[in-house]
Amino acid sequence: HKKKSYYTKNFNKQISTNKKPLFLNFKKYATLLQLNSNNKLYVTPNPINDIFNVNVQFMVGSDSIRLLKEAADLLPYFYTKNLGLDQLKKEFALLGLTYYASCSKSRFSLTFTGIERNLQQSLVLINNIINQAQVDEKSIEIIIRDLLAERKISEKDPSTLGYALYEYARYKNRSEFIDRLT
């Protein structure tokens, strides 16, 4: 019989004590902050660990702005007027802050995850990346090259071909496989 590590013991304790899901009662557990007439912020505590998540959602997606999916792919290449790409990545790493973007047909989301004690400093970086984002031509070329390579592979994938037929049957020439960047 193996001796369990400290990590395993704590992990198993968390799993065994959290058998029932907690459905968030927004009136009881969340604080709503109205930032301005168009933006609100829900704040909820994380009782499990010292990790925070900041989810920024824009109620617009690829149906409204055609290049939004590609913009989501560009997030790792963003920098600001004050911090170059390498400097920005270093700042994110020093704070233990990770990020990603996603885009659906109706929503664009930015998700940031970090350590609670670094929240204030992280919010400054998050604000800068949202309001001062810049990207260079070389990064755009990388995204285009990756996109074209992905398309070439997907041309041979049966599930992608089936979805393309479904999209065409549903949307005709407005299918995302026809109405896309070339």
C-alpha positions as CSV (number, residue, x, y, z in Angstrom):
1,H,0.0,0.0,0.0
2,K,1.5,3.3,-1.1
3,K,1.7,6.3,1.2
4,K,-0.5,9.2,0.0
5,S,1.1,12.5,-0.7
6,Y,0.1,15.8,1.0
7,Y,-1.4,16.9,-2.3
8,T,-3.4,13.7,-2.8
9,K,-4.8,13.8,0.8
10,N,-6.0,17.5,0.3
11,F,-7.3,16.8,-3.2
12,N,-9.3,13.8,-2.0
13,K,-10.6,15.8,1.0
14,Q,-11.9,18.5,-1.4
15,I,-13.5,16.0,-3.7
16,S,-15.3,14.1,-0.8
17,T,-16.5,17.3,0.9
18,N,-17.8,18.8,-2.4
19,K,-20.2,16.1,-3.5
20,K,-23.2,18.3,-3.9
21,P,-23.1,21.1,-6.5
22,L,-23.6,24.6,-5.2
23,F,-26.1,26.5,-7.4
24,L,-25.3,30.2,-7.1
25,N,-28.1,32.3,-5.6
26,F,-27.1,35.6,-7.1
27,K,-29.2,37.6,-4.6
28,K,-27.4,35.9,-1.7
29,Y,-23.8,35.2,-2.9
30,A,-23.2,37.7,-5.7
31,T,-22.6,41.5,-5.6
32,L,-23.8,43.4,-8.7
33,L,-21.8,46.6,-9.5
34,Q,-23.3,48.8,-12.2
35,L,-20.1,50.2,-13.8
36,N,-21.9,52.5,-16.2
37,S,-25.2,52.5,-18.2
38,N,-24.0,49.7,-20.4
39,N,-21.7,47.6,-18.2
40,K,-22.2,45.6,-15.0
41,L,-20.0,43.4,-12.9
42,Y,-21.0,40.4,-10.9
43,V,-18.6,39.6,-8.0
44,T,-18.7,36.2,-6.3
45,P,-16.4,34.8,-3.7
46,N,-14.3,31.7,-4.4
47,P,-14.5,29.7,-1.1
48,I,-12.4,26.8,-2.5
49,N,-9.0,28.3,-3.3
50,D,-7.2,31.6,-3.9
51,I,-7.8,31.7,-7.7
52,F,-9.9,34.4,-9.4
53,N,-11.5,34.4,-12.8
54,V,-12.5,37.6,-14.7
55,N,-14.8,36.9,-17.6
56,V,-15.4,39.8,-19.9
57,Q,-18.2,39.2,-22.3
58,F,-19.2,41.4,-25.3
59,M,-22.7,40.7,-26.6
60,V,-21.5,40.6,-30.2
61,G,-20.2,37.7,-32.1
62,S,-19.0,36.5,-35.5
63,D,-22.5,36.9,-37.0
64,S,-22.2,40.6,-36.5
65,I,-18.4,41.1,-36.9
66,R,-17.0,38.7,-39.4
67,L,-13.4,38.8,-38.3
68,L,-14.1,38.4,-34.6
69,K,-13.0,34.7,-34.4
70,E,-9.7,35.6,-35.9
71,A,-9.4,38.5,-33.4
72,A,-9.8,35.9,-30.6
73,D,-6.9,33.9,-32.1
74,L,-4.8,37.0,-32.0
75,L,-5.1,37.6,-28.2
76,P,-1.7,35.8,-27.4
77,Y,0.0,38.3,-29.8
78,F,-1.5,41.5,-28.3
79,Y,0.7,44.1,-26.7
80,T,0.1,47.6,-25.5
81,K,1.6,51.0,-26.2
82,N,3.5,50.8,-22.9
83,L,4.4,47.1,-22.9
84,G,5.8,45.1,-25.8
85,L,4.7,41.5,-26.5
86,D,7.5,39.9,-24.5
87,Q,7.2,42.4,-21.6
88,L,3.5,41.9,-21.4
89,K,3.9,38.1,-21.4
90,K,6.5,38.5,-18.6
91,E,4.1,40.6,-16.5
92,F,1.3,38.1,-17.0
93,A,3.7,35.3,-15.9
94,L,5.0,37.2,-12.9
95,L,1.4,37.7,-11.7
96,G,0.4,34.1,-12.4
97,L,-2.2,35.4,-14.8
98,T,-3.4,33.4,-17.8
99,Y,-5.9,34.4,-20.5
100,Y,-7.8,33.2,-23.5
101,A,-10.4,34.5,-25.9
102,S,-13.3,32.7,-27.5
103,C,-15.9,33.7,-30.0
104,S,-19.3,32.3,-30.8
105,K,-21.9,33.5,-33.3
106,S,-23.4,35.9,-30.7
107,R,-20.7,36.5,-28.1
108,F,-17.0,37.4,-27.7
109,S,-15.4,36.5,-24.4
110,L,-12.1,37.2,-22.7
111,T,-11.3,35.0,-19.7
112,F,-8.5,35.8,-17.3
113,T,-7.4,33.5,-14.4
114,G,-5.0,34.4,-11.7
115,I,-4.0,34.5,-8.0
116,E,-6.3,36.4,-5.7
117,R,-3.5,38.4,-4.0
118,N,-2.5,39.7,-7.4
119,L,-6.0,40.8,-8.4
120,Q,-5.4,44.6,-8.3
121,Q,-2.2,44.4,-10.4
122,S,-3.9,41.9,-12.7
123,L,-6.9,44.2,-13.3
124,V,-4.5,47.0,-14.5
125,L,-3.0,44.6,-17.1
126,I,-6.5,43.4,-18.1
127,N,-7.7,46.9,-18.5
128,N,-4.6,47.7,-20.7
129,I,-5.0,44.7,-22.9
130,I,-8.7,45.5,-23.4
131,N,-8.3,49.3,-24.0
132,Q,-4.9,49.6,-25.6
133,A,-4.5,46.3,-27.5
134,Q,-2.1,46.4,-30.5
135,V,-0.9,43.7,-32.8
136,D,1.8,43.7,-35.6
137,E,1.6,42.5,-39.2
138,K,3.8,39.5,-38.5
139,S,1.4,38.2,-35.9
140,I,-1.5,38.6,-38.3
141,E,0.5,36.6,-40.9
142,I,1.0,33.8,-38.4
143,I,-2.7,33.6,-37.7
144,I,-3.5,33.5,-41.4
145,R,-0.9,30.8,-42.0
146,D,-2.3,28.7,-39.2
147,L,-5.9,29.2,-40.4
148,L,-5.0,28.1,-43.9
149,A,-3.2,25.0,-42.6
150,E,-6.2,24.2,-40.4
151,R,-8.5,24.5,-43.4
152,K,-6.3,22.2,-45.5
153,I,-6.5,19.5,-42.8
154,S,-10.2,19.9,-42.2
155,E,-10.9,19.4,-46.0
156,K,-10.2,15.7,-45.3
157,D,-12.1,15.4,-42.0
158,P,-15.4,13.6,-42.5
159,S,-17.1,15.4,-39.5
160,T,-16.0,18.8,-40.8
161,L,-17.3,18.0,-44.3
162,G,-20.6,16.8,-42.8
163,Y,-20.9,20.1,-40.8
164,A,-20.1,22.1,-43.9
165,L,-23.0,20.3,-45.8
166,Y,-25.3,21.1,-42.8
167,E,-24.2,24.7,-42.9
168,Y,-24.8,25.0,-46.6
169,A,-28.2,23.3,-46.3
170,R,-29.2,25.7,-43.6
171,Y,-27.6,29.0,-44.8
172,K,-26.8,28.5,-48.5
173,N,-24.2,31.1,-49.5
174,R,-24.1,32.6,-46.0
175,S,-22.6,29.4,-44.6
176,E,-19.5,30.0,-42.6
177,F,-17.6,27.7,-44.9
178,I,-18.5,29.8,-48.0
179,D,-18.6,33.3,-46.4
180,R,-15.1,33.2,-44.9
181,L,-11.7,34.8,-45.4
182,T,-9.8,33.5,-48.4
